[in-house]
Amino acid sequence: MLNKFLLFFAGSILFSFPAWAEKVIFASYEDIPPKIYREKGVLKGTYVEVIREACKRLKIQPEFVTFPWARAVVMARTGKVDAIFPPFVTEERKEYLYFSEPVSETRNMVFALKKRKIKVQSLADLKGLTVGVNNQYSYGREFDSYKKNLRLDHSSTQEMLIQKLGRSDGVKRVDAVVASEEAFRFMSKSLGYGDIFEAVYVVSENPAYVAFSKARDPGHKELSERFGKTLQQMKKEGVIQRIFDHYMK
């Protein structure tokens, strides 16, 4: 009798949780420190820690996978993964993603070498310059619409952008780059470039999200809402700010 009761109880617990309660696959681009990066083979970063804490509170198991950003977006759009981070909102993405509570505000900025003394007061001032950008990134509606007027140099990683801007062999690849402020500052410091760069223009300031695939599971709408409420509580408690402060020291 006891064994039958235990089996019934275990079965009740199993069926009281939706299928996604066991494991949720989060996809991202590997090279956007401090949000996500690998150190000695270990995946870490601000967003990784925030997601882990939120999943712990929701009693779900996160699994992280990394791809080139364009592929990560396709994986989310086609339902090959449960969620993607940290995309900005676009009208196209809203068609296939549920956007949860934003994790943070991300400033995209134009960076240049201090010694060049480049002045930028509007996007029009970038005309005539070679501007480095990251493939498949959205830098906000204004820049995305205007970039067809610019001479662009494309890179596939944040590290490539920084190395092109900071190269010391006298061969100029780019005059300026557009990048997420925290990611650019974190990685340029890690790569040993010191204080040779400066931010010369704010391109956009946008909330960055964890977004859930509509194609993966009909239950993701509810999961997105629960995940958002958990993030709101973590913000009230100061948990998210402490995570960010730890990585930006």
C-alpha positions in Angstrom: 0.0 0.0 0.0 2.8 2.4 0.9 4.6 1.7 -2.4 1.4 2.4 -4.3 0.9 5.7 -2.5 4.5 6.8 -3.2 4.1 6.0 -6.9 0.8 7.9 -7.0 2.4 10.9 -5.1 5.5 10.9 -7.4 3.2 10.7 -10.5 1.1 13.6 -9.2 4.2 15.8 -8.8 5.4 14.9 -12.2 2.2 15.8 -14.0 1.6 19.0 -11.9 4.5 20.7 -13.7 4.5 21.6 -17.4 7.0 19.9 -19.7 9.4 22.8 -19.6 9.9 22.6 -15.9 12.6 19.9 -16.3 15.0 21.7 -18.6 15.1 25.0 -20.6 17.7 25.6 -23.3 19.0 29.1 -23.5 21.0 30.1 -26.6 23.4 33.0 -27.0 26.4 34.2 -28.7 29.5 33.1 -26.8 31.6 36.3 -27.2 29.7 39.2 -25.5 31.5 39.7 -22.2 30.6 40.5 -19.6 27.1 39.2 -20.4 28.4 35.8 -21.5 31.9 34.4 -22.1 34.1 31.4 -21.4 37.0 31.5 -18.9 39.1 28.4 -18.8 36.3 26.5 -20.4 33.7 27.6 -18.0 30.7 29.6 -19.2 30.1 32.7 -17.1 28.9 36.3 -17.3 26.2 38.7 -15.9 23.3 37.2 -17.9 24.4 33.7 -17.2 24.3 34.3 -13.5 21.0 36.2 -13.7 19.4 33.4 -15.7 20.7 30.7 -13.3 19.3 32.5 -10.3 15.9 33.1 -12.0 15.8 29.4 -13.0 16.7 28.3 -9.4 13.8 30.3 -8.1 11.5 28.9 -10.8 12.7 25.4 -10.1 13.7 24.7 -13.7 17.1 23.5 -15.0 18.9 25.9 -17.4 21.1 24.5 -20.2 23.3 27.0 -22.1 24.3 26.6 -25.7 26.3 29.0 -27.8 26.3 29.7 -31.5 27.2 32.5 -33.9 24.5 35.1 -33.2 22.8 34.8 -36.6 22.4 31.0 -36.0 21.2 31.5 -32.4 18.4 33.8 -33.7 17.4 31.1 -36.3 17.4 28.4 -33.6 15.0 30.5 -31.5 12.8 31.4 -34.5 12.5 27.8 -35.6 12.0 26.4 -32.1 15.3 24.5 -31.9 16.0 26.2 -28.5 13.7 27.5 -25.8 15.1 31.0 -25.3 17.7 33.4 -26.6 19.6 36.2 -24.8 20.2 39.1 -24.9 18.3 40.4 -28.0 16.8 43.9 -28.4 13.2 44.2 -29.4 12.4 44.6 -33.1 9.1 44.2 -34.9 10.4 41.2 -36.8 11.5 39.5 -33.6 8.2 40.0 -31.9 6.7 37.8 -34.5 8.5 34.7 -33.2 9.7 35.6 -29.6 8.0 36.3 -26.3 10.0 39.1 -24.7 10.2 38.9 -20.9 11.2 41.6 -18.4 14.4 43.4 -19.5 17.5 42.3 -17.6 19.4 45.6 -18.2 19.7 48.7 -20.3 22.4 48.5 -22.9 24.0 51.5 -24.4 25.4 51.2 -27.9 28.2 53.7 -28.5 30.6 54.8 -31.1 34.2 54.3 -29.9 37.4 55.7 -31.4 41.1 56.1 -30.5 41.6 59.0 -28.2 44.6 60.2 -30.2 42.4 60.6 -33.3 40.2 63.2 -31.5 37.2 62.2 -33.7 34.1 64.3 -32.9 30.6 62.8 -33.6 27.5 64.8 -32.8 25.1 62.9 -35.1 25.2 59.8 -37.3 25.8 62.0 -40.3 29.3 62.8 -38.9 30.2 59.1 -39.5 30.0 59.6 -43.2 33.5 59.4 -44.8 34.7 57.2 -41.9 35.1 53.4 -42.0 32.8 52.2 -39.2 33.2 48.7 -37.6 30.1 46.8 -36.7 29.3 43.3 -35.6 27.6 41.0 -38.0 23.8 40.5 -37.5 23.7 42.9 -34.5 20.9 45.4 -34.1 22.2 48.7 -32.7 18.7 50.3 -32.5 16.2 51.4 -35.1 17.9 54.7 -35.9 21.3 53.3 -36.6 19.9 50.2 -38.4 18.0 52.4 -40.8 20.9 54.8 -41.3 23.8 52.4 -41.8 23.1 52.0 -45.5 24.6 55.5 -45.8 27.9 54.5 -44.2 31.0 52.6 -45.2 30.9 49.6 -42.9 33.6 47.0 -41.9 32.0 43.8 -40.6 33.4 41.6 -37.8 32.0 38.4 -36.4 33.3 38.9 -32.8 33.7 41.8 -30.3 37.4 40.9 -30.1 37.9 41.5 -33.8 36.2 44.9 -33.6 38.6 46.0 -30.8 41.7 44.6 -32.4 40.9 46.4 -35.7 40.4 49.7 -33.9 43.4 49.3 -31.7 46.0 47.8 -34.1 49.4 49.3 -33.7 51.1 48.3 -37.0 50.1 51.5 -38.8 47.5 49.8 -41.0 44.2 51.4 -40.3 41.2 49.1 -40.7 38.5 51.2 -39.1 38.1 54.7 -37.9 35.5 53.9 -35.3 33.4 51.0 -34.1 29.9 50.7 -32.8 29.6 48.4 -29.8 27.7 47.7 -26.6 29.4 49.9 -23.9 29.9 47.4 -21.2 31.0 44.7 -23.5 33.5 46.9 -25.3 35.0 48.3 -22.1 35.2 44.9 -20.4 36.9 43.2 -23.3 39.3 46.0 -24.3 40.5 46.0 -20.7 40.9 42.2 -20.8 42.9 42.4 -24.1 45.3 44.9 -22.6 44.4 48.0 -24.5 44.3 50.1 -21.4 42.8 53.6 -21.8 43.4 54.3 -25.5 39.8 54.3 -26.6 37.0 56.8 -25.9 33.3 56.9 -26.4 32.4 59.7 -28.8 28.7 59.2 -29.4 25.7 57.4 -27.9 23.9 55.5 -30.7 21.1 54.1 -28.7 20.0 53.0 -25.3 17.8 49.9 -25.3 16.6 47.3 -22.9 18.2 43.8 -23.4 16.1 40.7 -22.8 15.8 37.0 -22.3 13.2 36.1 -25.0 11.4 32.8 -25.4 10.6 31.0 -28.7 7.0 30.9 -29.8 7.7 28.0 -32.1 9.2 25.8 -29.4 6.3 25.3 -27.0 2.9 27.0 -26.6 3.6 27.1 -22.8 6.4 29.6 -23.4 4.1 32.5 -23.1 3.3 31.6 -19.5 7.0 30.8 -18.9 8.0 34.2 -20.2 5.5 35.9 -17.9 6.7 33.9 -14.8 10.3 34.5 -15.8 9.6 38.3 -16.0 8.0 38.4 -12.6 11.0 36.6 -11.1 13.3 39.2 -12.7 11.3 42.0 -11.2 11.6 40.5 -7.8 15.3 40.0 -8.2 15.6 43.7 -9.2 13.7 44.8 -6.1 16.1 42.7 -3.9 19.1 44.2 -5.6 20.3 40.8 -6.8 20.8 41.8 -10.4 22.7 45.0 -9.6 25.0 43.0 -7.3 25.7 40.5 -10.1 26.5 43.4 -12.5 28.7 45.2 -10.0 30.7 42.0 -9.4 31.6 41.6 -13.1 32.3 45.3 -13.8 34.8 45.8 -10.9 
